[in-house]
Amino acid sequence: FVPSFLRLGSWNIIMFVCF
C-alpha cells in the first residue's frame, strides 16, 4: 500500500460510503 493511494483512497471511500 502506498501513501498516495491511501490518501486519495480515504477520501474516495468516505465519499462513496456517505453516498
MODELLER restraints for C-alpha pairs under 7 A, 6 or more apart:
rsr = mdl.restraints
at = mdl.atoms
